[in-house]
Every structure is written in structure tokens, then in C-alpha cells.
Amino acid sequence: MMFLKATGDSENANTWLDRTVYHMTGNAAKLEKMFELEADRFMNLKYSVQDFKTEAGAVKGEYTKNSASPFVLLDEKVNDIAFATHTYKHTTMGFFKDIVDMPNQYEYSIEFFKRFYRPEYATILVVGDVTSEK
């Protein structure tokens, strides 16, 4: 996504319960390039083991930061008790023991991506100074 940053545009992502959102902000004239970049992410995503481990460390740091709030801890406990087998049982990031082990899960991350990050599970929203014809 260096293309976007180089031209003053931006992209980011977030995840919550049943969704992951990738969003780009940029000039409408670059819309076709933005579609190309997202299509490339779906078809050709590659990341190194070291990059994965770095991101896994960031996830652990975010979990630790969030768990400083008693409300987050309460929500985590309620969900753990309320859900027996549903994925809502754990936080969006997972159980802490899984987060700690995440740096060892590179191969699983590839399989997870192949299983869930598929075009048939995606919704694309375009807002701004654009028309459907363009």
C-alpha cells in the first residue's frame, strides 16, 4: 500500500466480532487503482514469518492495553460464561493464551486467510465524489 502513502492517501483496517474492515481514503480519480490494490491483497497476499511475528507482538500489546480497563475484563468474563462454543466466547483477538502463542501460528494464519478472506465473503462500499458509471 506504499502507492497510497506516496500519493497522500491512506488505508487502515480494524476487526470486530463478525467483520474485518479495510478502508482507503483517497482521490476519486484513484478509485480504479484502489480496486486493483484490494484485488491484489485477495489474490496474492504474502508476508514473511518475521512480519507476522511483529504483528503478533502488536496484537499482544493491544490486548494488554485494552485489558487495563475493568469494563473490558468484565465483558470478557461475561462472554466466556455466556457462550459455550460460539466464537463470541473470546475477544475479537482470541483467548490470551492463543495471543501469547500467536507468533508460532504463521502457517495457521495462511490457512485462515485462504478460508475466510475470499471475494464471496466481501462487501465493497464506495462513497464520495463518484458515480456508478465510473
N, CA, C and O atoms as a MOPAC input file, in Angstrom:
PM7 MOZYME 1SCF
protein

 N      0.81300 1    -1.19900 1     0.00000 1
 C      0.00000 1     0.00000 1     0.00000 1
 C      0.85900 1     1.26600 1     0.00000 1
 O      0.38800 1     2.36900 1     0.28000 1
 N      2.10100 1     1.06600 1    -0.31700 1
 C      3.00900 1     2.21600 1    -0.40000 1
 C      2.52900 1     3.21500 1    -1.44700 1
 O      2.75800 1     4.41700 1    -1.31200 1
 N      1.86000 1     2.72000 1    -2.49700 1
 C      1.33700 1     3.60200 1    -3.53300 1
 C      0.44600 1     4.66900 1    -2.92300 1
 O      0.55400 1     5.84500 1    -3.27200 1
 N     -0.43400 1     4.27000 1    -2.01300 1
 C     -1.35500 1     5.22500 1    -1.40800 1
 C     -0.62100 1     6.25800 1    -0.57300 1
 O     -0.88300 1     7.45600 1    -0.68700 1
 N      0.27800 1     5.80800 1     0.25000 1
 C      1.01300 1     6.74200 1     1.10800 1
 C      1.84400 1     7.71200 1     0.28500 1
 O      1.96000 1     8.88900 1     0.62600 1
 N      2.42300 1     7.21000 1    -0.79900 1
 C      3.26300 1     8.05500 1    -1.65500 1
 C      2.46400 1     9.16700 1    -2.32400 1
 O      3.02600 1    10.19700 1    -2.69600 1
 N      1.16000 1     8.96600 1    -2.47900 1
 C      0.32600 1     9.96600 1    -3.13500 1
 C     -0.54200 1    10.74700 1    -2.14400 1
 O     -1.43400 1    11.49000 1    -2.55300 1
 N     -0.28500 1    10.58000 1    -0.84900 1
 C     -1.00700 1    11.33300 1     0.16900 1
 C     -2.32200 1    10.71800 1     0.59800 1
 O     -3.06600 1    11.33100 1     1.36300 1
 N     -2.62100 1     9.53500 1     0.13100 1
 C     -3.84800 1     8.85000 1     0.51500 1
 C     -3.54900 1     7.95000 1     1.70800 1
 O     -2.41000 1     7.88300 1     2.17100 1
 N     -4.57500 1     7.25700 1     2.20500 1
 C     -4.33800 1     6.41700 1     3.37500 1
 C     -5.17700 1     5.15100 1     3.32200 1
 O     -6.14900 1     5.05000 1     2.57300 1
 N     -4.77100 1     4.19100 1     4.14000 1
 C     -5.51200 1     2.94500 1     4.31200 1
 C     -5.27900 1     2.45400 1     5.72300 1
 O     -4.26600 1     2.76100 1     6.35200 1
 N     -6.24900 1     1.67600 1     6.21100 1
 C     -6.13200 1     1.10200 1     7.53600 1
 C     -7.11900 1    -0.05900 1     7.62600 1
 O     -7.82300 1    -0.35700 1     6.66100 1
 N     -7.17000 1    -0.70900 1     8.78000 1
 C     -8.07500 1    -1.84400 1     8.95800 1
 C     -8.45800 1    -1.96200 1    10.42500 1
 O     -7.76300 1    -1.46600 1    11.31200 1
 N     -9.59100 1    -2.63800 1    10.65700 1
 C     -9.98200 1    -2.97900 1    12.02100 1
 C    -10.85600 1    -4.22300 1    11.97500 1
 O    -11.44700 1    -4.54900 1    10.94500 1
 N    -10.92600 1    -4.90300 1    13.09800 1
 C    -11.70100 1    -6.12900 1    13.20900 1
 C    -12.59300 1    -6.05000 1    14.43600 1
 O    -12.19800 1    -5.51200 1    15.47100 1
 N    -13.79300 1    -6.58900 1    14.31200 1
 C    -14.69900 1    -6.67800 1    15.44300 1
 C    -15.65200 1    -7.83800 1    15.21600 1
 O    -16.18800 1    -7.97500 1    14.11600 1
 N    -15.87600 1    -8.65300 1    16.18800 1
 C    -16.76200 1    -9.80400 1    16.18200 1
 C    -16.88200 1   -10.49200 1    14.82000 1
 O    -16.15000 1   -11.44500 1    14.55500 1
 N    -17.78500 1   -10.03400 1    13.95500 1
 C    -18.07500 1   -10.74300 1    12.71200 1
 C    -17.54900 1   -10.05700 1    11.46000 1
 O    -18.00000 1   -10.37700 1    10.36100 1
 N    -16.63400 1    -9.14800 1    11.58500 1
 C    -16.20300 1    -8.44400 1    10.39300 1
 C    -14.77800 1    -7.91400 1    10.52400 1
 O    -14.29700 1    -7.62000 1    11.61900 1
 N    -14.13700 1    -7.80500 1     9.39900 1
 C    -12.87100 1    -7.09100 1     9.28100 1
 C    -13.08700 1    -6.03400 1     8.21500 1
 O    -13.63000 1    -6.32500 1     7.14900 1
 N    -12.66900 1    -4.81600 1     8.49200 1
 C    -12.87000 1    -3.70600 1     7.56300 1
 C    -11.50500 1    -3.18000 1     7.12700 1
 O    -10.66200 1    -2.83000 1     7.95300 1
 N    -11.31200 1    -3.13300 1     5.82800 1
 C    -10.16700 1    -2.44100 1     5.24200 1
 C    -10.74100 1    -1.18400 1     4.61300 1
 O    -11.71900 1    -1.25300 1     3.86900 1
 N    -10.14700 1    -0.04600 1     4.90200 1
 C    -10.68100 1     1.16900 1     4.29500 1
 C     -9.55500 1     2.00500 1     3.71400 1
 O     -8.44900 1     2.07600 1     4.24800 1
 N     -9.88500 1     2.62800 1     2.60600 1
 C     -8.94600 1     3.50100 1     1.92200 1
 C     -9.60500 1     4.86300 1     1.76900 1
 O    -10.80900 1     4.96900 1     1.53400 1
 N     -8.80700 1     5.87800 1     1.90500 1
 C     -9.27100 1     7.23900 1     1.70000 1
 C     -8.35700 1     7.85900 1     0.66100 1
 O     -7.13600 1     7.87300 1     0.81400 1
 N     -8.96800 1     8.37300 1    -0.40000 1
 C     -8.15000 1     8.96700 1    -1.44200 1
 C     -8.97500 1     9.68300 1    -2.47800 1
 O    -10.20100 1     9.75100 1    -2.38900 1
 N     -8.29700 1    10.20600 1    -3.44400 1
 C     -8.89100 1    10.93700 1    -4.53900 1
 C     -9.71100 1     9.98200 1    -5.40700 1
 O     -9.25400 1     8.88000 1    -5.71300 1
 N    -10.91100 1    10.39300 1    -5.80300 1
 C    -11.78300 1     9.54500 1    -6.61900 1
 C    -11.12200 1     9.13800 1    -7.92800 1
 O    -11.46700 1     8.09800 1    -8.48900 1
 N    -10.20300 1     9.91500 1    -8.41700 1
 C     -9.50600 1     9.57900 1    -9.65900 1
 C     -8.63600 1     8.33000 1    -9.48800 1
 O     -8.23200 1     7.71800 1   -10.47800 1
 N     -8.34700 1     7.95100 1    -8.24700 1
 C     -7.51800 1     6.77000 1    -7.97000 1
 C     -8.34200 1     5.53600 1    -7.62700 1
 O     -7.79400 1     4.52500 1    -7.18900 1
 N     -9.65300 1     5.61500 1    -7.82300 1
 C    -10.53900 1     4.52300 1    -7.43100 1
 C    -10.16200 1     3.20400 1    -8.11200 1
 O    -10.13300 1     2.15900 1    -7.46300 1
 N     -9.87800 1     3.24700 1    -9.39400 1
 C     -9.51800 1     2.01200 1   -10.09200 1
 C     -8.25200 1     1.39000 1    -9.48000 1
 O     -8.17500 1     0.17200 1    -9.31600 1
 N     -7.28300 1     2.21000 1    -9.15100 1
 C     -6.05300 1     1.71000 1    -8.52800 1
 C     -6.36200 1     1.11300 1    -7.15400 1
 O     -5.77500 1     0.09800 1    -6.77700 1
 N     -7.26000 1     1.72100 1    -6.41700 1
 C     -7.64000 1     1.19200 1    -5.10600 1
 C     -8.26300 1    -0.19300 1    -5.25100 1
 O     -7.95900 1    -1.09500 1    -4.47000 1
 N     -9.14100 1    -0.36900 1    -6.25700 1
 C     -9.71700 1    -1.68600 1    -6.51400 1
 C     -8.62900 1    -2.69000 1    -6.86900 1
 O     -8.66600 1    -3.83200 1    -6.41200 1
 N     -7.66800 1    -2.27500 1    -7.67600 1
 C     -6.56200 1    -3.16100 1    -8.05100 1
 C     -5.77500 1    -3.60100 1    -6.81900 1
 O     -5.40200 1    -4.76800 1    -6.69800 1
 N     -5.52600 1    -2.67200 1    -5.91700 1
 C     -4.76200 1    -2.99300 1    -4.71000 1
 C     -5.50100 1    -3.99200 1    -3.82800 1
 O     -4.89000 1    -4.91900 1    -3.29500 1
 N     -6.81200 1    -3.81100 1    -3.67000 1
 C     -7.58400 1    -4.74800 1    -2.85500 1
 C     -7.68100 1    -6.10900 1    -3.52300 1
 O     -7.59800 1    -7.13900 1    -2.85400 1
 N     -7.85700 1    -6.12000 1    -4.84100 1
 C     -7.88900 1    -7.39800 1    -5.55900 1
 C     -6.56000 1    -8.12500 1    -5.39300 1
 O     -6.52800 1    -9.34200 1    -5.21600 1
 N     -5.48300 1    -7.38500 1    -5.45000 1
 C     -4.16100 1    -7.98900 1    -5.27100 1
 C     -4.00800 1    -8.56000 1    -3.86500 1
 O     -3.39800 1    -9.61500 1    -3.69000 1
 N     -4.55100 1    -7.88000 1    -2.86900 1
 C     -4.48400 1    -8.38500 1    -1.48900 1
 C     -5.17600 1    -9.74800 1    -1.40500 1
 O     -4.66000 1   -10.66800 1    -0.77100 1
 N     -6.33600 1    -9.87600 1    -2.03900 1
 C     -7.06700 1   -11.14000 1    -2.00500 1
 C     -6.35100 1   -12.23600 1    -2.78300 1
 O     -6.34300 1   -13.38900 1    -2.35100 1
 N     -5.76100 1   -11.90500 1    -3.89800 1
 C     -5.18300 1   -12.93600 1    -4.76500 1
 C     -3.73600 1   -13.28100 1    -4.43900 1
 O     -3.31000 1   -14.41400 1    -4.66200 1
 N     -2.97700 1   -12.33100 1    -3.91900 1
 C     -1.52300 1   -12.52600 1    -3.82100 1
 C     -0.92500 1   -12.16000 1    -2.48000 1
 O      0.26900 1   -11.86800 1    -2.40900 1
 N     -1.70400 1   -12.16300 1    -1.42100 1
 C     -1.17500 1   -11.74400 1    -0.12600 1
 C      0.02300 1   -12.60900 1     0.27400 1
 O     -0.04800 1   -13.83800 1     0.27800 1
 N      1.09700 1   -11.94800 1     0.60300 1
 C      2.29100 1   -12.63400 1     1.09900 1
 C      2.89200 1   -11.78100 1     2.21500 1
 O      2.95700 1   -10.55600 1     2.11500 1
 N      3.32300 1   -12.44600 1     3.26300 1
 C      4.01200 1   -11.76300 1     4.34700 1
 C      4.99200 1   -12.75100 1     4.94800 1
 O      4.76200 1   -13.96000 1     4.96100 1
 N      6.07200 1   -12.21400 1     5.43600 1
 C      7.13700 1   -13.06100 1     5.96600 1
 C      6.80200 1   -13.53000 1     7.37900 1
 O      5.94100 1   -12.96500 1     8.05400 1
 N      7.49100 1   -14.55600 1     7.80000 1
 C      7.34500 1   -15.04400 1     9.17700 1
 C      7.68200 1   -13.91400 1    10.14800 1
 O      6.97800 1   -13.71200 1    11.13800 1
 N      8.75600 1   -13.18200 1     9.86500 1
 C      9.16700 1   -12.10000 1    10.76300 1
 C      8.10200 1   -11.00000 1    10.82800 1
 O      7.80100 1   -10.50000 1    11.91200 1
 N      7.53200 1   -10.61900 1     9.68200 1
 C      6.45200 1    -9.62300 1     9.69500 1
 C      5.26200 1   -10.12400 1    10.49700 1
 O      4.64800 1    -9.36200 1    11.24400 1
 N      4.93200 1   -11.40700 1    10.34600 1
 C      3.82900 1   -11.98600 1    11.10000 1
 C      4.10500 1   -11.92500 1    12.59400 1
 O      3.22500 1   -11.56800 1    13.37800 1
 N      5.32500 1   -12.27300 1    12.99000 1
 C      5.68000 1   -12.23800 1    14.41200 1
 C      5.63100 1   -10.81600 1    14.95700 1
 O      5.22600 1   -10.60100 1    16.10000 1
 N      6.03900 1    -9.85100 1    14.15000 1
 C      5.96700 1    -8.44800 1    14.56700 1
 C      4.51700 1    -8.04100 1    14.81000 1
 O      4.20300 1    -7.41600 1    15.82200 1
 N      3.64200 1    -8.39700 1    13.88200 1
 C      2.21400 1    -8.07300 1    14.03700 1
 C      1.60900 1    -8.81200 1    15.22800 1
 O      0.77100 1    -8.25800 1    15.94000 1
 N      2.02800 1   -10.05700 1    15.44900 1
 C      1.53900 1   -10.82000 1    16.60200 1
 C      1.92100 1   -10.10500 1    17.90300 1
 O      1.13700 1   -10.07800 1    18.85200 1
 N      3.09800 1    -9.54200 1    17.94300 1
 C      3.51300 1    -8.76000 1    19.11300 1
 C      2.64500 1    -7.52400 1    19.29800 1
 O      2.32200 1    -7.14600 1    20.42400 1
 N      2.27400 1    -6.90200 1    18.19400 1
 C      1.40200 1    -5.71900 1    18.27100 1
 C      0.02400 1    -6.11300 1    18.79200 1
 O     -0.58200 1    -5.36500 1    19.55900 1
 N     -0.47700 1    -7.27700 1    18.38500 1
 C     -1.77400 1    -7.76000 1    18.87500 1
 C     -1.70300 1    -7.98800 1    20.37900 1
 O     -2.61500 1    -7.60700 1    21.11200 1
 N     -0.62700 1    -8.60600 1    20.83600 1
 C     -0.47400 1    -8.83700 1    22.28600 1
 C     -0.42700 1    -7.51000 1    23.03400 1
 O     -1.02800 1    -7.37600 1    24.10000 1
 N      0.27500 1    -6.54000 1    22.48700 1
 C      0.34300 1    -5.22600 1    23.12900 1
 C     -1.01300 1    -4.54800 1    23.18900 1
 O     -1.36000 1    -3.93300 1    24.19700 1
 N     -1.78100 1    -4.65900 1    22.11300 1
 C     -3.11300 1    -4.05900 1    22.09000 1
 C     -4.03400 1    -4.75700 1    23.08500 1
 O     -4.80800 1    -4.10400 1    23.78500 1
 N     -3.95000 1    -6.08800 1    23.14800 1
 C     -4.76600 1    -6.83400 1    24.10900 1
 C     -4.41800 1    -6.39200 1    25.53300 1
 O     -5.31100 1    -6.13500 1    26.34000 1
 N     -3.15000 1    -6.30500 1    25.83300 1
 C     -2.69800 1    -5.91100 1    27.17200 1
 C     -3.18500 1    -4.50300 1    27.51400 1
 O     -3.64800 1    -4.25600 1    28.62700 1
 N     -3.08200 1    -3.58900 1    26.55900 1
 C     -3.54400 1    -2.21700 1    26.77300 1
 C     -5.04900 1    -2.20300 1    27.04400 1
 O     -5.51100 1    -1.55500 1    27.98300 1
 N     -5.81500 1    -2.92800 1    26.20700 1
 C     -7.26800 1    -2.94900 1    26.36700 1
 C     -7.68800 1    -3.58100 1    27.68900 1
 O     -8.65100 1    -3.13700 1    28.31400 1
 N     -6.96400 1    -4.61900 1    28.11700 1
 C     -7.36200 1    -5.32500 1    29.33600 1
 C     -7.07000 1    -4.53000 1    30.60100 1
 O     -7.37200 1    -4.99300 1    31.70100 1
 N     -6.49200 1    -3.35200 1    30.46400 1
 C     -6.30100 1    -2.48200 1    31.62600 1
 C     -7.63400 1    -1.89800 1    32.08500 1
 O     -7.74500 1    -1.41700 1    33.21200 1
 N     -8.63600 1    -1.93600 1    31.22600 1
 C     -9.95600 1    -1.41300 1    31.57200 1
 C    -10.77600 1    -2.50200 1    32.27100 1
 O    -10.89800 1    -3.60900 1    31.74600 1
 N    -11.33800 1    -2.20400 1    33.44500 1
 C    -12.17300 1    -3.21100 1    34.12200 1
 C    -13.40900 1    -3.57300 1    33.30600 1
 O    -13.92100 1    -4.68600 1    33.43400 1
 N    -13.90000 1    -2.66000 1    32.47200 1
 C    -15.07100 1    -2.95200 1    31.64200 1
 C    -14.74200 1    -3.98700 1    30.56900 1
 O    -15.57300 1    -4.83600 1    30.24600 1
 N    -13.55100 1    -3.91800 1    30.02700 1
 C    -13.12400 1    -4.90400 1    29.03000 1
 C    -13.00700 1    -6.27500 1    29.69300 1
 O    -13.43500 1    -7.28300 1    29.13000 1
 N    -12.42900 1    -6.30500 1    30.88700 1
 C    -12.28900 1    -7.57500 1    31.60800 1
 C    -13.65400 1    -8.15100 1    31.97600 1
 O    -13.86000 1    -9.36200 1    31.89300 1
 N    -14.58500 1    -7.29200 1    32.38200 1
 C    -15.94200 1    -7.74200 1    32.71100 1
 C    -16.61800 1    -8.32700 1    31.46900 1
 O    -17.22400 1    -9.39700 1    31.53300 1
 N    -16.51400 1    -7.63000 1    30.35000 1
 C    -17.11200 1    -8.09900 1    29.10100 1
 C    -16.51800 1    -9.45200 1    28.69700 1
 O    -17.23400 1   -10.34600 1    28.24700 1
 N    -15.22200 1    -9.58400 1    28.86300 1
 C    -14.55100 1   -10.84400 1    28.52300 1
 C    -15.06700 1   -11.99100 1    29.39500 1
 O    -15.31100 1   -13.08900 1    28.89500 1
 N    -15.23200 1   -11.73900 1    30.69100 1
 C    -15.72300 1   -12.77700 1    31.60400 1
 C    -17.17900 1   -13.15200 1    31.29900 1
 O    -17.53200 1   -14.33100 1    31.30200 1
 N    -18.01300 1   -12.15100 1    31.03700 1
 C    -19.42400 1   -12.41600 1    30.72600 1
 C    -19.52400 1   -13.26800 1    29.46300 1
 O    -20.27800 1   -14.24100 1    29.43300 1
 N    -18.77700 1   -12.91600 1    28.42600 1
 C    -18.82200 1   -13.69700 1    27.19000 1
 C    -18.30300 1   -15.11400 1    27.39800 1
 O    -18.83800 1   -16.06100 1    26.82100 1
 N    -17.28200 1   -15.26400 1    28.20400 1
 C    -16.72900 1   -16.58800 1    28.47500 1
 C    -17.77500 1   -17.48500 1    29.13500 1
 O    -17.84400 1   -18.68000 1    28.85100 1
 N    -18.57900 1   -16.90700 1    30.00600 1
 C    -19.61200 1   -17.66900 1    30.69800 1
 C    -20.85200 1   -17.85600 1    29.80000 1
 O    -21.46300 1   -18.92500 1    29.80500 1
 N    -21.21100 1   -16.83700 1    29.04700 1
 C    -22.45000 1   -16.85700 1    28.26400 1
 C    -22.40100 1   -17.78400 1    27.05700 1
 O    -23.42300 1   -18.35900 1    26.68200 1
 N    -21.24100 1   -17.93800 1    26.44700 1
 C    -21.13100 1   -18.71500 1    25.22000 1
 C    -20.30400 1   -19.96900 1    25.46200 1
 O    -19.15700 1   -19.89900 1    25.90200 1
 N    -20.90600 1   -21.11900 1    25.16800 1
 C    -20.21500 1   -22.39100 1    25.38900 1
 C    -19.25400 1   -22.71300 1    24.24700 1
 O    -18.10700 1   -23.08800 1    24.49100 1
 N    -19.71200 1   -22.57000 1    22.99900 1
 C    -18.87000 1   -22.96300 1    21.86200 1
 C    -18.73600 1   -21.88100 1    20.80400 1
 O    -17.84800 1   -21.96800 1    19.95600 1
 N    -19.57900 1   -20.87900 1    20.82600 1
 C    -19.54700 1   -19.82000 1    19.81300 1
 C    -18.25400 1   -19.00900 1    19.92400 1
 O    -17.67500 1   -18.89000 1    21.00400 1
 N    -17.81300 1   -18.45900 1    18.80100 1
 C    -16.57700 1   -17.65900 1    18.83600 1
 C    -16.72600 1   -16.37000 1    19.64300 1
 O    -15.72200 1   -15.73700 1    19.96900 1
 N    -17.95100 1   -15.96700 1    19.97100 1
 C    -18.12100 1   -14.80300 1    20.84500 1
 C    -17.60500 1   -15.09300 1    22.25300 1
 O    -17.48700 1   -14.17500 1    23.06400 1
 N    -17.30100 1   -16.33900 1    22.55000 1
 C    -16.77300 1   -16.71700 1    23.86600 1
 C    -15.48100 1   -15.96700 1    24.17100 1
 O    -15.20500 1   -15.63900 1    25.32500 1
 N    -14.69700 1   -15.69800 1    23.14300 1
 C    -13.42500 1   -14.98300 1    23.35500 1
 C    -13.46300 1   -13.60600 1    22.69900 1
 O    -14.37600 1   -13.30000 1    21.93300 1
 N    -12.49600 1   -12.80400 1    22.99500 1
 C    -12.42500 1   -11.47300 1    22.40700 1
 C    -12.17900 1   -11.58400 1    20.90100 1
 O    -11.88800 1   -12.66500 1    20.38900 1
 N    -12.29700 1   -10.48100 1    20.21600 1
 C    -12.02400 1   -10.46000 1    18.78000 1
 C    -10.61600 1   -10.96700 1    18.49600 1
 O    -10.38200 1   -11.61600 1    17.47600 1
 N     -9.69000 1   -10.67900 1    19.38000 1
 C     -8.30400 1   -11.11200 1    19.19900 1
 C     -8.08900 1   -12.56600 1    19.58900 1
 O     -7.10500 1   -13.17800 1    19.17200 1
 N     -8.98600 1   -13.12500 1    20.37800 1
 C     -8.85900 1   -14.50200 1    20.81800 1
 C     -8.66600 1   -14.58700 1    22.32200 1
 O     -8.72100 1   -13.58100 1    23.03000 1
 N     -8.44000 1   -15.79900 1    22.79400 1
 C     -8.09400 1   -16.00500 1    24.19500 1
 C     -6.64800 1   -15.57000 1    24.40800 1
 O     -5.83200 1   -15.68200 1    23.49300 1
 N     -6.31900 1   -15.07800 1    25.59300 1
 C     -4.97300 1   -14.58800 1    25.84900 1
 C     -3.91700 1   -15.66700 1    25.59600 1
 O     -2.85400 1   -15.37700 1    25.04800 1
 N     -4.20600 1   -16.90600 1    25.99200 1
 C     -3.23300 1   -17.98700 1    25.76500 1
 C     -2.95200 1   -18.16400 1    24.27900 1
 O     -1.82700 1   -18.49300 1    23.90200 1
 N     -3.95700 1   -17.94900 1    23.42500 1
 C     -3.75500 1   -18.04300 1    21.98400 1
 C     -2.96300 1   -16.84800 1    21.45200 1
 O     -2.14700 1   -16.98700 1    20.54100 1
 N     -3.21300 1   -15.68700 1    22.02600 1
 C     -2.48300 1   -14.48500 1    21.62000 1
 C     -1.00100 1   -14.63900 1    21.96100 1
 O     -0.13900 1   -14.26600 1    21.16700 1
 N     -0.70900 1   -15.18100 1    23.12500 1
 C      0.67900 1   -15.41400 1    23.52800 1
 C      1.35900 1   -16.38700 1    22.56000 1
 O      2.54200 1   -16.23900 1    22.25400 1
 N      0.60800 1   -17.37600 1    22.08400 1
 C      1.15900 1   -18.37500 1    21.15900 1
 C      1.12500 1   -17.92100 1    19.70000 1
 O      1.66700 1   -18.60300 1    18.83100 1
 N      0.50300 1   -16.79600 1    19.42600 1
 C      0.32900 1   -16.34400 1    18.04800 1
 C      1.61800 1   -16.29200 1    17.23000 1
 O      1.57700 1   -16.65500 1    16.05400 1
 N      2.74300 1   -15.87000 1    17.76500 1
 C      3.96500 1   -15.84600 1    16.94700 1
 C      4.32900 1   -17.21200 1    16.35800 1
 O      5.08200 1   -17.28600 1    15.38700 1
 N      3.80300 1   -18.28400 1    16.93500 1
 C      4.07500 1   -19.64000 1    16.43600 1
 C      3.02400 1   -20.12500 1    15.43800 1
 O      3.06900 1   -21.28100 1    15.01800 1
 N      2.10100 1   -19.28200 1    15.05900 1
 C      0.96300 1   -19.69800 1    14.24000 1
 C      0.99800 1   -19.15400 1    12.80800 1
 O     -0.05500 1   -18.93600 1    12.20800 1
 N      2.17300 1   -18.93600 1    12.26700 1
 C      2.30200 1   -18.40000 1    10.90700 1
 C      1.55900 1   -19.25800 1     9.88600 1
 O      0.76500 1   -18.73200 1     9.10500 1
 N      1.80200 1   -20.56000 1     9.87800 1
 C      1.16100 1   -21.44600 1     8.89900 1
 C     -0.36000 1   -21.41900 1     9.04600 1
 O     -1.08400 1   -21.40900 1     8.05100 1
 N     -0.84000 1   -21.40600 1    10.28700 1
 C     -2.28400 1   -21.33000 1    10.51300 1
 C     -2.84300 1   -20.01700 1     9.96200 1
 O     -3.95600 1   -19.99300 1     9.43600 1
 N     -2.08600 1   -18.93100 1    10.07800 1
 C     -2.57200 1   -17.64600 1     9.57700 1
 C     -2.78400 1   -17.68200 1     8.07200 1
 O     -3.71500 1   -17.06300 1     7.55700 1
 N     -1.92800 1   -18.40100 1     7.37100 1
 C     -2.07800 1   -18.54200 1     5.91500 1
 C     -3.36100 1   -19.32000 1     5.60700 1
 O     -4.13900 1   -18.92900 1     4.73600 1
 N     -3.57200 1   -20.40900 1     6.31900 1
 C     -4.77800 1   -21.21100 1     6.09900 1
 C     -6.04200 1   -20.42500 1     6.46500 1
 O     -7.05100 1   -20.51200 1     5.76500 1
 N     -5.98900 1   -19.66600 1     7.54700 1
 C     -7.11500 1   -18.84400 1     7.97100 1
 C     -7.47200 1   -17.84300 1     6.88100 1
 O     -8.64400 1   -17.66300 1     6.54900 1
 N     -6.45300 1   -17.19400 1     6.32800 1
 C     -6.68000 1   -16.22500 1     5.26300 1
 C     -7.34400 1   -16.89500 1     4.05900 1
 O     -8.32100 1   -16.38000 1     3.51600 1
 N     -6.81400 1   -18.03300 1     3.65100 1
 C     -7.37000 1   -18.74100 1     2.49000 1
 C     -8.82600 1   -19.14600 1     2.72300 1
 O     -9.63000 1   -19.14900 1     1.79000 1
 N     -9.15900 1   -19.48200 1     3.95100 1
 C    -10.51600 1   -19.94500 1     4.26300 1
 C    -11.52100 1   -18.80600 1     4.33500 1
 O    -12.63300 1   -18.93100 1     3.82100 1
 N    -11.14900 1   -17.69800 1     4.96500 1
 C    -12.12900 1   -16.66000 1     5.26000 1
 C    -12.01100 1   -15.39000 1     4.42200 1
 O    -13.01700 1   -14.71000 1     4.21800 1
 N    -10.85100 1   -15.05600 1     3.94200 1
 C    -10.66700 1   -13.82500 1     3.18200 1
 C    -10.84700 1   -14.13500 1     1.69600 1
 O     -9.88900 1   -14.23800 1     0.93000 1
 N    -12.13300 1   -14.28000 1     1.32200 1
 C    -12.49400 1   -14.69600 1    -0.02100 1
 C    -13.46700 1   -13.67600 1    -0.60100 1
 O    -14.25100 1   -13.07700 1     0.13500 1
 N    -13.42100 1   -13.47700 1    -1.90200 1
 C    -14.30900 1   -12.48100 1    -2.51900 1
 C    -15.78600 1   -12.69100 1    -2.20500 1
 O    -16.52400 1   -11.71600 1    -2.05700 1
 N    -16.23500 1   -13.94600 1    -2.09900 1
 C    -17.65000 1   -14.18100 1    -1.82700 1
 C    -18.05600 1   -13.77200 1    -0.41000 1
 O    -19.24600 1   -13.70700 1    -0.10300 1
 N    -17.09000 1   -13.49900 1     0.44500 1
 C    -17.38600 1   -13.02700 1     1.79500 1
 C    -17.18900 1   -11.51400 1     1.92400 1
 O    -17.33400 1   -10.95900 1     3.01300 1
 N    -16.86200 1   -10.85500 1     0.82700 1
 C    -16.50500 1    -9.43500 1     0.87600 1
 C    -17.66900 1    -8.55600 1     0.40300 1
 O    -18.46500 1    -8.95000 1    -0.44800 1
 N    -17.73700 1    -7.38200 1     0.96900 1
 C    -18.66300 1    -6.33700 1     0.53300 1
 C    -17.82900 1    -5.09700 1     0.27500 1
 O    -16.98400 1    -4.72400 1     1.09000 1
 N    -18.06500 1    -4.46900 1    -0.84400 1
 C    -17.31900 1    -3.25800 1    -1.18500 1
 C    -18.28300 1    -2.08000 1    -1.14600 1
 O    -19.34100 1    -2.10700 1    -1.77600 1
 N    -17.91200 1    -1.06300 1    -0.41400 1
 C    -18.68400 1     0.17500 1    -0.35000 1
 C    -17.82800 1     1.29000 1    -0.91300 1
 O    -16.65000 1     1.41100 1    -0.57500 1
 N    -18.41200 1     2.09500 1    -1.76200 1
 C    -17.71400 1     3.25000 1    -2.32700 1
 C    -18.56000 1     4.46500 1    -2.02200 1
 O    -19.73500 1     4.51700 1    -2.38500 1
 N    -17.97300 1     5.44000 1    -1.36000 1
 C    -18.67200 1     6.66800 1    -1.04300 1
 C    -17.80700 1     7.85000 1    -1.44900 1
 O    -16.57800 1     7.77400 1    -1.43200 1
 N    -18.45800 1     8.92500 1    -1.81000 1
 C    -17.70900 1    10.11700 1    -2.17000 1
 C    -18.10600 1    10.63500 1    -3.53300 1
 O    -19.20500 1    10.37600 1    -4.02400 1
 N    -17.20300 1    11.36300 1    -4.12500 1
 C    -17.43200 1    12.04500 1    -5.39700 1
 C    -17.21800 1    11.09000 1    -6.55900 1
 O    -16.28600 1    11.25500 1    -7.34600 1
 N    -18.09700 1    10.07800 1    -6.66600 1
 C    -18.00700 1     9.07700 1    -7.71400 1
 C    -19.40800 1     8.78800 1    -8.26000 1
 O    -20.41100 1     9.10000 1    -7.61800 1
 N    -19.46100 1     8.19500 1    -9.43700 1
 C    -20.72800 1     7.73700 1    -9.98800 1
 C    -20.57900 1     6.25800 1   -10.32000 1
 O    -19.46800 1     5.75700 1   -10.49600 1
 N    -21.71100 1     5.56800 1   -10.40300 1
 C    -21.65000 1     4.12800 1   -10.70400 1
 C    -21.06100 1     3.87700 1   -12.08300 1
 O    -20.42000 1     2.84800 1   -12.29500 1
 N    -21.26200 1     4.78700 1   -13.02000 1
 C    -20.69500 1     4.60800 1   -14.35900 1
 C    -19.16900 1     4.59800 1   -14.31900 1
 O    -18.53400 1     3.84400 1   -15.05700 1
 N    -18.59500 1     5.40700 1   -13.48800 1
 C    -17.13100 1     5.46100 1   -13.37600 1
 C    -16.62700 1     4.27200 1   -12.60800 1
 O    -15.42100 1     4.13300 1   -12.40500 1

